[in-house]
């Protein structure tokens, strides 16, 4: 899986990206059933296949309003993650 970290001009734009991913299409790219997304403030993250990530990067979206950062090195497992990735994963599990 690949990760796209997206910085948006507004929080509502970030929320709309999450809604689009959940509905199955982002920037006219079919997101299938395995893609996930979440947002906080003007940031959102999209987890998807490498092919979908590349298609999103090539898609026609307003590059003035959105900045996309692509991470291809997402660990395949918790064991493969570095310590900072493990820390943030475990932090996300805190309740």
LINPE-V465670 format. One line per field, one symbol per residue. psi: psi as a letter, one per 30 degrees, with the letter a starting at -180 (. if undefined). burial: I if it has 16 or more other C-alpha atoms within 10 Angstrom, else O. Layout:
psi=???
burial=???
This chain:
psi=llkjkkklfleeeeeeeeeeeefgkkhgkkfaffkllllkbgklkkklleeeeeeeefljljfffkkkkkjfgkkfleefkleeeeeeeeeffk.
burial=IIIIIIIIOOOOIIIOIIOIIIOIOIIOIOIOOOIIIIIOOIIIIIIIIIOIIOIIOOOOOOOOOIIIOIOOOOOOOOOOOOOOOIOOOOOOOOO
